[in-house]
Amino acid sequence: MDQDEQNWWRHGIFYQVYPRSFQDSNGDGVGDIKGIIRRLPYLKSLGVDAVWLSPIFPSPMADFGYDISEHTGIDPLFGTMDDFDALVLTAHENGLKVILDLVPNHTSDQHPWFAESRFSRDNPKRDWYIWRDGRSEGGPPNNWLSEFGGSAWEYDDATGQFYYHAFLAQQPDLNWRNPAVRSAIYDVMRFWLGKGIDGFRVDVIWHLIKDEAFRNNPPNPHFVEGRPPNEKILTQYSTDQPEVHDVIAEMRRVIDEFDHRVLIGEIYLPLHRLIAYYGNDLAGAQMPFNFGLLSTLWSARSIEKIIADYEGALPAGAWPNWVLGNHDRPRVASRVGKEQARVAAMLLLTLRGTPTLYYGDEIGMQQVAIAPDQVRDPFEKNVPGIGVGRDGCRTPMQWDATVSAGFSTARPWLPLADDHTHENVTNLDADVCSILCLYKALIALRRKLPQLVTGAYRPVAAQGDILLYRRQGEGGTVVIALNLGPEPVSVASSSIGFGREILLSTFLDREGEAVQGALDLRGNEGVILGRSAQAG
């Protein structure tokens, strides 16, 4: 087996599509599979390698697809199985891989499995979910809290027990200690892998196994009022249990039954616990998502430390990855500002490891303010007014200046950003200095310079707002200098090496410029430096 082909995910760039918001093909205001097919040429022109789709399976949409009622179908809102087959075929013809979400922690309460489970205490599927008696003095079995607010236990009148739901009450958790549950989900994986998909991103993978004794979670001594109420307790017993790694190793073995596939894990955990998800001898998830850049203070020293800690903690042979945005977190352009969003793009695409882009970040899409009467996110509805809503990062892709930004001919399911008439793909593609053209240039340079993909990461000491590092490997050395502040700065040639020239600036206006003496950077500017022959 060709090693490069087997490890394509190490060299690739992933692009997350939130299907409801990418492209509507039938005028109902919601994106769909045919819409994604229509936009595959755009993704190919951008230069990405893999398209990861948030859930498209049948669902009551209590949590917009993360409450699945049938694991091996397509929700009619998004199209048909024939549409999906056409998507996989067309993507592959265009050199693009397809990654699906796997949601193994919970199902919809409308799923046939749960309907059976709640039918009676002695139903064969009763133990497919987590049912417990209440406490003798009354109330739920323990103090575990839902991520979306309130108790994580829902009382079922018909059978007189509580069921556990880490998220909405409409999302009962499966019992992953039951071998029949594991087998059923592994068969779901085989179904989609057999259809030709190239891997899975596994939703909330660290939640799968719970404490067998269902002990109360301890209080969080660092809880701050105004934060989501579930943070009042630490999830010591309800998440990240040691046995979860056996489950992930089993999932990986299913993945490895098929050639050239990848297993990606969604994990929000401290670094020392995150890296355990690579598994013993790297037999776990090939890429446990690294979300360090999503919540860090946006400063040179903070980011430098995150990179150093991550690189230092990785198990031998483990492959790193980086994420700047996703469907659960505020848009990067709003987090760091419009100017720094360009610097962030250069950071993401020059660090060692596989980058994941979130749709619209390449055009600088902003977090959209959602009026109370337009809120769709159940998290915001359950816990209003403290800023947990995720609708603002899920608004429709801004394709052009026509009605509904070219996303739909109807009113979109979420409001468009105010700037969509000028900040859109069509306009930015025509502007040779736009953030979209910067993303394309960065991806093209990454293709051209192997050291940006496989080279070692070497930090270079720097002061103030400057983040400085080298990527060394096949093809030589390139230097990345990022100014994370608004003021101009100068970097001594001794730090970057003499005889270099600018291969790319985030302003897209200095290519080929020789660096004599010091390197002068404008405020909010990043550059990639190399020998002129390297870019030839």
HELIX and SHEET records of a PDB file:
HELIX    1   1 GLN A    3  GLN A    6  1                                   4    
HELIX    2   2 TRP A    8  HIS A   11  1                                   4    
HELIX    3   3 PRO A   19  SER A   21  5                                   3    
HELIX    4   4 ILE A   33  ARG A   38  1                                   6    
HELIX    5   5 LEU A   40  LEU A   46  1                                   7    
HELIX    6   6 MET A   81  GLU A   93  1                                  13    
HELIX    7   7 PRO A  112  SER A  117  1                                   6    
HELIX    8   8 ARG A  126  TRP A  128  5                                   3    
HELIX    9   9 PRO A  179  GLY A  194  1                                  16    
HELIX   10  10 ILE A  205  HIS A  207  5                                   3    
HELIX   11  11 PRO A  229  LYS A  232  5                                   4    
HELIX   12  12 VAL A  244  ILE A  255  1                                  12    
HELIX   13  13 LEU A  271  LEU A  274  1                                   4    
HELIX   14  14 ILE A  275  TYR A  278  5                                   4    
HELIX   15  15 ASN A  280  LEU A  282  5                                   3    
HELIX   16  16 GLY A  292  SER A  295  1                                   4    
HELIX   17  17 ALA A  300  ALA A  313  1                                  14    
HELIX   18  18 VAL A  332  VAL A  336  1                                   5    
HELIX   19  19 LYS A  338  LEU A  348  1                                  11    
HELIX   20  20 ASP A  361  ILE A  363  5                                   3    
HELIX   21  21 PRO A  372  GLN A  374  5                                   3    
HELIX   22  22 PRO A  378  ASN A  382  1                                   5    
HELIX   23  23 ASP A  391  CYS A  393  5                                   3    
HELIX   24  24 VAL A  403  GLY A  406  5                                   4    
HELIX   25  25 ASP A  418  THR A  421  5                                   4    
HELIX   26  26 VAL A  425  ALA A  430  1                                   6    
HELIX   27  27 ILE A  435  LYS A  448  1                                  14    
HELIX   28  28 GLN A  451  THR A  454  1                                   4    
HELIX   29  29 SER A  493  ILE A  496  1                                   4    
HELIX   30  30 SER A  532  ALA A  535  5                                   4    
SHEET    1   A 8 MET A 287  PRO A 288  0                                        
SHEET    2   A 8 VAL A 262  GLY A 265  1                                        
SHEET    3   A 8 GLY A 199  VAL A 202  1                                        
SHEET    4   A 8 LYS A  97  LEU A 102  1                                        
SHEET    5   A 8 ALA A  50  LEU A  53  1                                        
SHEET    6   A 8 PHE A  14  VAL A  17  1                                        
SHEET    7   A 8 THR A 354  TYR A 358  1                                        
SHEET    8   A 8 ASN A 321  VAL A 323  1                                        
SHEET    1   B 3 TRP A 131  ARG A 132  0                                        
SHEET    2   B 3 GLN A 161  TYR A 164 -1                                        
SHEET    3   B 3 TRP A 153  ASP A 156 -1                                        
SHEET    1   C 5 ALA A 456  PRO A 459  0                                        
SHEET    2   C 5 ILE A 466  GLY A 473 -1                                        
SHEET    3   C 5 GLY A 476  ASN A 483 -1                                        
SHEET    4   C 5 GLY A 526  GLY A 530 -1                                        
SHEET    5   C 5 GLU A 501  SER A 505 -1                                        
SHEET    1   D 2 VAL A 489  VAL A 491  0                                        
SHEET    2   D 2 LEU A 519  LEU A 521 -1                                        
END                                                                             
